[in-house]
């Protein structure tokens, strides 16, 4: 399983709009072929911090996500909402398998 954990720091005045953009991206992403999880997490300690947990069965599936219309719409919509550039860190999922 191929996963990416994306750390996002959002401008305080854009939190609600960011959450809505992520909801739309999440709802489309979970229907992609090969998607295993697409979680949007909101920090309990800092309302401006979010984590996106993306898991795909294959590297090709993870790469294909970046070419979807909904991802590109999300990327363009949230670009000016971030207080700093988002940081995506790739991981190889061990458990659960596949």
TORTIDO-730522 format. One record per atom (N, C-alpha, C): x, y, z; atom name; residue number from 1. Coordinates in nm, 3 decimals, always signed. Layout:
// residues N
+---------+---------+---------+-------+-----+
!    east !   north !      up ! atomo ! num !
+---------+---------+---------+-------+-----+
!       X !       Y !       Z !    CA ! NUM !
...
+---------+---------+---------+-------+-----+
//
This chain:
// residues 98
+---------+---------+---------+-------+-----+
!    east !   north !      up ! atomo ! num !
+---------+---------+---------+-------+-----+
!  +0.084 !  -0.117 !  +0.000 !     N !   1 !
!  +0.000 !  +0.000 !  +0.000 !    CA !   1 !
!  +0.089 !  +0.124 !  +0.000 !     C !   1 !
!  +0.050 !  +0.221 !  -0.078 !     N !   2 !
!  +0.125 !  +0.346 !  -0.090 !    CA !   2 !
!  +0.045 !  +0.457 !  -0.022 !     C !   2 !
!  +0.107 !  +0.519 !  +0.075 !     N !   3 !
!  +0.038 !  +0.623 !  +0.151 !    CA !   3 !
!  +0.117 !  +0.753 !  +0.145 !     C !   3 !
!  +0.043 !  +0.861 !  +0.162 !     N !   4 !
!  +0.104 !  +0.993 !  +0.176 !    CA !   4 !
!  +0.035 !  +1.061 !  +0.292 !     C !   4 !
!  +0.115 !  +1.120 !  +0.379 !     N !   5 !
!  +0.062 !  +1.200 !  +0.488 !    CA !   5 !
!  +0.097 !  +1.345 !  +0.456 !     C !   5 !
!  -0.007 !  +1.426 !  +0.440 !     N !   6 !
!  +0.010 !  +1.564 !  +0.400 !    CA !   6 !
!  -0.020 !  +1.654 !  +0.520 !     C !   6 !
!  +0.078 !  +1.734 !  +0.558 !     N !   7 !
!  +0.064 !  +1.828 !  +0.669 !    CA !   7 !
!  +0.030 !  +1.965 !  +0.611 !     C !   7 !
!  -0.077 !  +2.026 !  +0.664 !     N !   8 !
!  -0.125 !  +2.152 !  +0.611 !    CA !   8 !
!  -0.146 !  +2.252 !  +0.724 !     C !   8 !
!  -0.096 !  +2.372 !  +0.705 !     N !   9 !
!  -0.116 !  +2.484 !  +0.799 !    CA !   9 !
!  -0.200 !  +2.587 !  +0.725 !     C !   9 !
!  -0.322 !  +2.609 !  +0.775 !     N !  10 !
!  -0.419 !  +2.695 !  +0.707 !    CA !  10 !
!  -0.429 !  +2.830 !  +0.778 !     C !  10 !
!  -0.451 !  +2.935 !  +0.701 !     N !  11 !
!  -0.474 !  +3.068 !  +0.757 !    CA !  11 !
!  -0.602 !  +3.065 !  +0.842 !     C !  11 !
!  -0.600 !  +3.127 !  +0.958 !     N !  12 !
!  -0.715 !  +3.119 !  +1.049 !    CA !  12 !
!  -0.848 !  +3.160 !  +0.986 !     C !  12 !
!  -0.846 !  +3.262 !  +0.904 !     N !  13 !
!  -0.969 !  +3.311 !  +0.844 !    CA !  13 !
!  -1.020 !  +3.223 !  +0.729 !     C !  13 !
!  -0.944 !  +3.122 !  +0.691 !     N !  14 !
!  -0.981 !  +3.035 !  +0.578 !    CA !  14 !
!  -1.015 !  +2.892 !  +0.621 !     C !  14 !
!  -1.020 !  +2.865 !  +0.750 !     N !  15 !
!  -1.042 !  +2.730 !  +0.799 !    CA !  15 !
!  -1.171 !  +2.668 !  +0.745 !     C !  15 !
!  -1.282 !  +2.738 !  +0.755 !     N !  16 !
!  -1.410 !  +2.682 !  +0.711 !    CA !  16 !
!  -1.410 !  +2.651 !  +0.562 !     C !  16 !
!  -1.355 !  +2.742 !  +0.483 !     N !  17 !
!  -1.348 !  +2.719 !  +0.338 !    CA !  17 !
!  -1.257 !  +2.602 !  +0.306 !     C !  17 !
!  -1.146 !  +2.589 !  +0.381 !     N !  18 !
!  -1.055 !  +2.477 !  +0.359 !    CA !  18 !
!  -1.124 !  +2.345 !  +0.390 !     C !  18 !
!  -1.196 !  +2.341 !  +0.499 !     N !  19 !
!  -1.268 !  +2.218 !  +0.537 !    CA !  19 !
!  -1.367 !  +2.180 !  +0.427 !     C !  19 !
!  -1.441 !  +2.274 !  +0.374 !     N !  20 !
!  -1.537 !  +2.244 !  +0.269 !    CA !  20 !
!  -1.468 !  +2.195 !  +0.143 !     C !  20 !
!  -1.358 !  +2.256 !  +0.104 !     N !  21 !
!  -1.284 !  +2.210 !  -0.014 !    CA !  21 !
!  -1.233 !  +2.067 !  +0.008 !     C !  21 !
!  -1.187 !  +2.039 !  +0.128 !     N !  22 !
!  -1.138 !  +1.904 !  +0.159 !    CA !  22 !
!  -1.250 !  +1.802 !  +0.158 !     C !  22 !
!  -1.369 !  +1.842 !  +0.205 !     N !  23 !
!  -1.483 !  +1.751 !  +0.203 !    CA !  23 !
!  -1.515 !  +1.708 !  +0.060 !     C !  23 !
!  -1.517 !  +1.803 !  -0.031 !     N !  24 !
!  -1.546 !  +1.772 !  -0.171 !    CA !  24 !
!  -1.439 !  +1.681 !  -0.231 !     C !  24 !
!  -1.313 !  +1.709 !  -0.202 !     N !  25 !
!  -1.204 !  +1.626 !  -0.253 !    CA !  25 !
!  -1.211 !  +1.486 !  -0.193 !     C !  25 !
!  -1.237 !  +1.477 !  -0.064 !     N !  26 !
!  -1.249 !  +1.348 !  +0.003 !    CA !  26 !
!  -1.359 !  +1.264 !  -0.061 !     C !  26 !
!  -1.477 !  +1.324 !  -0.079 !     N !  27 !
!  -1.592 !  +1.250 !  -0.131 !    CA !  27 !
!  -1.565 !  +1.194 !  -0.270 !     C !  27 !
!  -1.490 !  +1.264 !  -0.351 !     N !  28 !
!  -1.455 !  +1.212 !  -0.484 !    CA !  28 !
!  -1.340 !  +1.113 !  -0.476 !     C !  28 !
!  -1.243 !  +1.139 !  -0.392 !     N !  29 !
!  -1.123 !  +1.054 !  -0.385 !    CA !  29 !
!  -1.154 !  +0.913 !  -0.338 !     C !  29 !
!  -1.249 !  +0.898 !  -0.245 !     N !  30 !
!  -1.278 !  +0.764 !  -0.193 !    CA !  30 !
!  -1.341 !  +0.674 !  -0.298 !     C !  30 !
!  -1.383 !  +0.730 !  -0.410 !     N !  31 !
!  -1.440 !  +0.651 !  -0.519 !    CA !  31 !
!  -1.339 !  +0.618 !  -0.629 !     C !  31 !
!  -1.216 !  +0.665 !  -0.614 !     N !  32 !
!  -1.113 !  +0.635 !  -0.713 !    CA !  32 !
!  -1.076 !  +0.487 !  -0.708 !     C !  32 !
!  -1.046 !  +0.432 !  -0.823 !     N !  33 !
!  -0.998 !  +0.294 !  -0.829 !    CA !  33 !
!  -0.867 !  +0.284 !  -0.753 !     C !  33 !
!  -0.858 !  +0.190 !  -0.662 !     N !  34 !
!  -0.735 !  +0.170 !  -0.588 !    CA !  34 !
!  -0.725 !  +0.249 !  -0.459 !     C !  34 !
!  -0.819 !  +0.339 !  -0.433 !     N !  35 !
!  -0.815 !  +0.415 !  -0.308 !    CA !  35 !
!  -0.855 !  +0.324 !  -0.192 !     C !  35 !
!  -0.777 !  +0.326 !  -0.086 !     N !  36 !
!  -0.805 !  +0.247 !  +0.033 !    CA !  36 !
!  -0.852 !  +0.334 !  +0.149 !     C !  36 !
!  -0.799 !  +0.454 !  +0.159 !     N !  37 !
!  -0.842 !  +0.550 !  +0.263 !    CA !  37 !
!  -0.809 !  +0.690 !  +0.213 !     C !  37 !
!  -0.891 !  +0.782 !  +0.256 !     N !  38 !
!  -0.863 !  +0.922 !  +0.230 !    CA !  38 !
!  -0.923 !  +0.999 !  +0.347 !     C !  38 !
!  -0.843 !  +1.017 !  +0.450 !     N !  39 !
!  -0.888 !  +1.079 !  +0.574 !    CA !  39 !
!  -0.844 !  +1.225 !  +0.580 !     C !  39 !
!  -0.932 !  +1.309 !  +0.631 !     N !  40 !
!  -0.901 !  +1.449 !  +0.655 !    CA !  40 !
!  -0.908 !  +1.467 !  +0.807 !     C !  40 !
!  -0.795 !  +1.503 !  +0.868 !     N !  41 !
!  -0.785 !  +1.514 !  +1.013 !    CA !  41 !
!  -0.761 !  +1.660 !  +1.052 !     C !  41 !
!  -0.826 !  +1.701 !  +1.159 !     N !  42 !
!  -0.817 !  +1.839 !  +1.208 !    CA !  42 !
!  -0.757 !  +1.834 !  +1.348 !     C !  42 !
!  -0.652 !  +1.907 !  +1.372 !     N !  43 !
!  -0.584 !  +1.907 !  +1.501 !    CA !  43 !
!  -0.677 !  +1.949 !  +1.614 !     C !  43 !
!  -0.669 !  +1.877 !  +1.724 !     N !  44 !
!  -0.744 !  +1.914 !  +1.844 !    CA !  44 !
!  -0.675 !  +2.028 !  +1.918 !     C !  44 !
!  -0.545 !  +2.046 !  +1.895 !     N !  45 !
!  -0.467 !  +2.146 !  +1.966 !    CA !  45 !
!  -0.451 !  +2.278 !  +1.892 !     C !  45 !
!  -0.456 !  +2.274 !  +1.760 !     N !  46 !
!  -0.434 !  +2.394 !  +1.679 !    CA !  46 !
!  -0.534 !  +2.393 !  +1.564 !     C !  46 !
!  -0.635 !  +2.478 !  +1.567 !     N !  47 !
!  -0.739 !  +2.475 !  +1.464 !    CA !  47 !
!  -0.689 !  +2.506 !  +1.323 !     C !  47 !
!  -0.568 !  +2.555 !  +1.310 !     N !  48 !
!  -0.511 !  +2.587 !  +1.179 !    CA !  48 !
!  -0.434 !  +2.470 !  +1.118 !     C !  48 !
!  -0.423 !  +2.360 !  +1.190 !     N !  49 !
!  -0.344 !  +2.245 !  +1.143 !    CA !  49 !
!  -0.433 !  +2.129 !  +1.101 !     C !  49 !
!  -0.397 !  +2.073 !  +0.985 !     N !  50 !
!  -0.469 !  +1.960 !  +0.929 !    CA !  50 !
!  -0.370 !  +1.855 !  +0.881 !     C !  50 !
!  -0.416 !  +1.731 !  +0.873 !     N !  51 !
!  -0.340 !  +1.623 !  +0.813 !    CA !  51 !
!  -0.433 !  +1.549 !  +0.718 !     C !  51 !
!  -0.384 !  +1.523 !  +0.598 !     N !  52 !
!  -0.455 !  +1.438 !  +0.503 !    CA !  52 !
!  -0.382 !  +1.305 !  +0.497 !     C !  52 !
!  -0.454 !  +1.197 !  +0.517 !     N !  53 !
!  -0.396 !  +1.063 !  +0.510 !    CA !  53 !
!  -0.454 !  +0.995 !  +0.387 !     C !  53 !
!  -0.368 !  +0.971 !  +0.288 !     N !  54 !
!  -0.411 !  +0.915 !  +0.160 !    CA !  54 !
!  -0.346 !  +0.778 !  +0.143 !     C !  54 !
!  -0.426 !  +0.676 !  +0.118 !     N !  55 !
!  -0.373 !  +0.541 !  +0.099 !    CA !  55 !
!  -0.430 !  +0.482 !  -0.030 !     C !  55 !
!  -0.340 !  +0.432 !  -0.113 !     N !  56 !
!  -0.377 !  +0.370 !  -0.241 !    CA !  56 !
!  -0.312 !  +0.232 !  -0.250 !     C !  56 !
!  -0.377 !  +0.142 !  -0.321 !     N !  57 !
!  -0.328 !  +0.006 !  -0.334 !    CA !  57 !
!  -0.194 !  +0.001 !  -0.406 !     C !  57 !
!  -0.172 !  +0.092 !  -0.500 !     N !  58 !
!  -0.049 !  +0.092 !  -0.579 !    CA !  58 !
!  +0.007 !  +0.233 !  -0.594 !     C !  58 !
!  +0.133 !  +0.240 !  -0.631 !     N !  59 !
!  +0.195 !  +0.369 !  -0.658 !    CA !  59 !
!  +0.127 !  +0.436 !  -0.778 !     C !  59 !
!  +0.087 !  +0.356 !  -0.875 !     N !  60 !
!  +0.019 !  +0.411 !  -0.992 !    CA !  60 !
!  -0.114 !  +0.475 !  -0.953 !     C !  60 !
!  -0.186 !  +0.413 !  -0.862 !     N !  61 !
!  -0.312 !  +0.471 !  -0.814 !    CA !  61 !
!  -0.290 !  +0.602 !  -0.742 !     C !  61 !
!  -0.186 !  +0.607 !  -0.660 !     N !  62 !
!  -0.153 !  +0.730 !  -0.589 !    CA !  62 !
!  -0.115 !  +0.840 !  -0.687 !     C !  62 !
!  -0.038 !  +0.805 !  -0.789 !     N !  63 !
!  +0.002 !  +0.904 !  -0.890 !    CA !  63 !
!  -0.118 !  +0.950 !  -0.973 !     C !  63 !
!  -0.209 !  +0.858 !  -1.003 !     N !  64 !
!  -0.327 !  +0.892 !  -1.083 !    CA !  64 !
!  -0.416 !  +0.992 !  -1.010 !     C !  64 !
!  -0.416 !  +0.986 !  -0.878 !     N !  65 !
!  -0.496 !  +1.080 !  -0.799 !    CA !  65 !
!  -0.462 !  +1.225 !  -0.835 !     C !  65 !
!  -0.335 !  +1.252 !  -0.858 !     N !  66 !
!  -0.291 !  +1.389 !  -0.890 !    CA !  66 !
!  -0.343 !  +1.438 !  -1.025 !     C !  66 !
!  -0.389 !  +1.345 !  -1.109 !     N !  67 !
!  -0.439 !  +1.381 !  -1.241 !    CA !  67 !
!  -0.591 !  +1.393 !  -1.247 !     C !  67 !
!  -0.658 !  +1.370 !  -1.133 !     N !  68 !
!  -0.804 !  +1.378 !  -1.134 !    CA !  68 !
!  -0.850 !  +1.523 !  -1.131 !     C !  68 !
!  -0.967 !  +1.544 !  -1.186 !     N !  69 !
!  -1.024 !  +1.679 !  -1.187 !    CA !  69 !
!  -1.050 !  +1.729 !  -1.045 !     C !  69 !
!  -1.098 !  +1.640 !  -0.958 !     N !  70 !
!  -1.130 !  +1.686 !  -0.822 !    CA !  70 !
!  -1.004 !  +1.723 !  -0.743 !     C !  70 !
!  -0.894 !  +1.650 !  -0.763 !     N !  71 !
!  -0.770 !  +1.688 !  -0.694 !    CA !  71 !
!  -0.720 !  +1.824 !  -0.745 !     C !  71 !
!  -0.720 !  +1.841 !  -0.876 !     N !  72 !
!  -0.672 !  +1.967 !  -0.933 !    CA !  72 !
!  -0.760 !  +2.084 !  -0.890 !     C !  72 !
!  -0.890 !  +2.061 !  -0.879 !     N !  73 !
!  -0.981 !  +2.165 !  -0.829 !    CA !  73 !
!  -0.947 !  +2.198 !  -0.684 !     C !  73 !
!  -0.925 !  +2.094 !  -0.601 !     N !  74 !
!  -0.888 !  +2.116 !  -0.460 !    CA !  74 !
!  -0.756 !  +2.194 !  -0.451 !     C !  74 !
!  -0.655 !  +2.148 !  -0.524 !     N !  75 !
!  -0.523 !  +2.212 !  -0.522 !    CA !  75 !
!  -0.532 !  +2.360 !  -0.555 !     C !  75 !
!  -0.606 !  +2.394 !  -0.659 !     N !  76 !
!  -0.618 !  +2.533 !  -0.701 !    CA !  76 !
!  -0.703 !  +2.614 !  -0.601 !     C !  76 !
!  -0.806 !  +2.553 !  -0.547 !     N !  77 !
!  -0.895 !  +2.622 !  -0.454 !    CA !  77 !
!  -0.825 !  +2.656 !  -0.323 !     C !  77 !
!  -0.745 !  +2.563 !  -0.270 !     N !  78 !
!  -0.685 !  +2.584 !  -0.137 !    CA !  78 !
!  -0.549 !  +2.653 !  -0.141 !     C !  78 !
!  -0.496 !  +2.677 !  -0.258 !     N !  79 !
!  -0.360 !  +2.732 !  -0.269 !    CA !  79 !
!  -0.340 !  +2.858 !  -0.186 !     C !  79 !
!  -0.435 !  +2.949 !  -0.189 !     N !  80 !
!  -0.418 !  +3.075 !  -0.115 !    CA !  80 !
!  -0.471 !  +3.066 !  +0.028 !     C !  80 !
!  -0.520 !  +2.950 !  +0.069 !     N !  81 !
!  -0.571 !  +2.931 !  +0.205 !    CA !  81 !
!  -0.461 !  +2.888 !  +0.302 !     C !  81 !
!  -0.348 !  +2.848 !  +0.250 !     N !  82 !
!  -0.243 !  +2.792 !  +0.333 !    CA !  82 !
!  -0.150 !  +2.900 !  +0.387 !     C !  82 !
!  -0.117 !  +2.887 !  +0.516 !     N !  83 !
!  -0.024 !  +2.980 !  +0.580 !    CA !  83 !
!  +0.120 !  +2.950 !  +0.540 !     C !  83 !
!  +0.145 !  +2.825 !  +0.500 !     N !  84 !
!  +0.276 !  +2.782 !  +0.451 !    CA !  84 !
!  +0.253 !  +2.666 !  +0.355 !     C !  84 !
!  +0.351 !  +2.636 !  +0.270 !     N !  85 !
!  +0.331 !  +2.527 !  +0.174 !    CA !  85 !
!  +0.301 !  +2.394 !  +0.244 !     C !  85 !
!  +0.209 !  +2.318 !  +0.186 !     N !  86 !
!  +0.177 !  +2.187 !  +0.242 !    CA !  86 !
!  +0.296 !  +2.094 !  +0.223 !     C !  86 !
!  +0.308 !  +1.997 !  +0.311 !     N !  87 !
!  +0.419 !  +1.903 !  +0.304 !    CA !  87 !
!  +0.365 !  +1.761 !  +0.297 !     C !  87 !
!  +0.385 !  +1.696 !  +0.184 !     N !  88 !
!  +0.344 !  +1.557 !  +0.165 !    CA !  88 !
!  +0.462 !  +1.465 !  +0.187 !     C !  88 !
!  +0.443 !  +1.366 !  +0.275 !     N !  89 !
!  +0.549 !  +1.271 !  +0.307 !    CA !  89 !
!  +0.501 !  +1.132 !  +0.267 !     C !  89 !
!  +0.569 !  +1.067 !  +0.171 !     N !  90 !
!  +0.526 !  +0.933 !  +0.129 !    CA !  90 !
!  +0.570 !  +0.825 !  +0.227 !     C !  90 !
!  +0.487 !  +0.724 !  +0.243 !     N !  91 !
!  +0.516 !  +0.609 !  +0.327 !    CA !  91 !
!  +0.475 !  +0.483 !  +0.253 !     C !  91 !
!  +0.541 !  +0.374 !  +0.286 !     N !  92 !
!  +0.501 !  +0.242 !  +0.236 !    CA !  92 !
!  +0.421 !  +0.175 !  +0.346 !     C !  92 !
!  +0.294 !  +0.147 !  +0.321 !     N !  93 !
!  +0.209 !  +0.085 !  +0.421 !    CA !  93 !
!  +0.246 !  -0.061 !  +0.442 !     C !  93 !
!  +0.261 !  -0.102 !  +0.566 !     N !  94 !
!  +0.293 !  -0.241 !  +0.598 !    CA !  94 !
!  +0.170 !  -0.319 !  +0.645 !     C !  94 !
!  +0.094 !  -0.262 !  +0.738 !     N !  95 !
!  -0.023 !  -0.327 !  +0.792 !    CA !  95 !
!  -0.135 !  -0.226 !  +0.803 !     C !  95 !
!  -0.256 !  -0.259 !  +0.763 !     N !  96 !
!  -0.296 !  -0.386 !  +0.705 !    CA !  96 !
!  -0.240 !  -0.402 !  +0.564 !     C !  96 !
!  -0.233 !  -0.523 !  +0.518 !     N !  97 !
!  -0.183 !  -0.553 !  +0.384 !    CA !  97 !
!  -0.284 !  -0.507 !  +0.281 !     C !  97 !
!  -0.229 !  -0.449 !  +0.171 !     N !  98 !
!  -0.306 !  -0.414 !  +0.054 !    CA !  98 !
!  -0.423 !  -0.330 !  +0.078 !     C !  98 !
+---------+---------+---------+-------+-----+
//
